[in-house]
């Protein structure tokens, strides 16, 4: 009997990653869980069953990416790659350090690009393969105090779209999943205060995982989770000045929340 398809899931030790792992397990995938927190990965793998594997790796290094690719090959080769790991920081741009800006762009854009490139040979060997890049609603809507984060997610969305078209003659689907604010540790006290002040809804990790499974099964190329985020993403692409005006009216509220701190804390999905 043939083995079930292998799915490589980065950021598996984070809140969304753990929910995704459980949902993918229920769909019959074998999982290769990737992150930096070995204890969380081991606990997650054990809770799901002995058919799954995990590896701790720093994906920002070539050694970490090579170790992951080699591990997946030993397990029969990946059929699905889900680029979920990333970082998030809410801060005024003039208070972000050069290190924080570089890390945001590296983890949210460069690492998914390099990891995807490293896995293309494996994925190409399968009769059917899938790449899912987990972006954000802020990959379509530029939002105050998220300049670096938006830049990284706009870039990831553009990379996904370009690669999808480049691989359109191959049996590899390239999908883009854009969650909105989610109730996990990546959203700290400041982010939660901002969402409360603006009346923004926060989804559960399980809802995001459910949307991932739906997208994998339907092969829908682009999924933006939630309303009004989905509407504003479309509106921003057609009439960005309308979104400029709508957001500018809320800027005074945002500034009041930001006065709680002069700089935001960077949170990781690892």
Secondary structure as UniProt FT lines:
FT   STRAND          6..9
FT   TURN            10..13
FT   HELIX           15..26
FT   TURN            27..28
FT   STRAND          30..35
FT   HELIX           38..48
FT   TURN            50..51
FT   STRAND          53..56
FT   TURN            59..60
FT   HELIX           62..74
FT   TURN            75..76
FT   STRAND          78..83
FT   STRAND          86..89
FT   HELIX           93..95
FT   HELIX           98..105
FT   HELIX           106..110
FT   HELIX           111..124
FT   STRAND          129..134
FT   HELIX           137..139
FT   TURN            144..145
FT   HELIX           147..166
FT   TURN            167..171
FT   STRAND          172..178
FT   TURN            185..186
FT   HELIX           189..198
FT   HELIX           205..218
FT   STRAND          222..224
FT   TURN            227..228
FT   HELIX           229..238
FT   HELIX           240..248
FT   TURN            249..250
FT   HELIX           251..258
FT   TURN            259..260
FT   STRAND          266..269
//
